[in-house]
Amino acid sequence: MRAIVIAGHDGPEVLRAQARPEPAPGPGEVAIDVVYAGVNFADLKAWETGYRVPALPFVPGLEVSGRVRAVRAT
């Protein structure tokens, strides 16, 4: 999969498009093939100040739409 990875809290130069392994869903989760992604206020605050980001680099994306690829029951 491709993802935008944020490597710091500076300008747009810290944004990187990277190939990442496709995550498998954990118990009670689904994996989604994302078709559309939105950027919301929490994503911007995470980029700007580290709001609710445990460590860098991180992949933003709280709002997505797409197709369910895999389901894992609890």
SVG drawing of the C-alpha trace seen along z (x, -y; Angstrom):
<svg xmlns="http://www.w3.org/2000/svg" viewBox="-16 -25 27 39">
<polyline fill="none" stroke="black" stroke-width="0.4" points="0.0,0.0 1.0,-3.6 0.8,-6.0 1.7,-9.6 4.1,-9.5 4.7,-12.5 8.3,-12.6 8.2,-15.9 6.2,-18.9 7.5,-21.3 6.3,-22.3 5.3,-20.2 8.9,-18.9 8.3,-16.4 5.5,-14.6 6.7,-11.5 4.9,-9.1 6.0,-5.6 5.3,-2.0 4.2,-0.3 3.1,3.3 -0.6,3.9 -1.8,4.3 -3.8,7.3 -6.9,6.7 -6.7,7.5 -9.5,9.1 -12.8,7.2 -11.3,5.1 -11.6,4.8 -9.0,3.9 -10.1,1.3 -8.8,0.7 -9.0,-3.1 -10.4,-4.8 -10.9,-8.3 -9.2,-9.9 -10.0,-13.2 -7.8,-15.5 -9.5,-16.8 -8.6,-19.1 -7.1,-16.3 -4.8,-15.3 -3.6,-18.9 -3.0,-19.3 -1.1,-16.0 1.1,-17.2 1.5,-20.7 1.9,-19.9 2.0,-16.1 -1.6,-16.1 -2.3,-12.5 0.8,-11.1 2.8,-8.7 5.9,-8.8 7.2,-10.0 6.9,-9.0 3.2,-8.5 0.5,-7.9 -2.5,-10.2 -5.9,-9.3 -8.9,-9.4 -11.4,-9.7 -11.5,-7.2 -13.9,-5.6 -13.3,-2.4 -13.9,1.3 -13.6,3.8 -10.7,6.2 -10.6,8.4 -12.6,9.0 -11.3,10.7 -13.9,11.7 -13.3,11.3"/>
</svg>
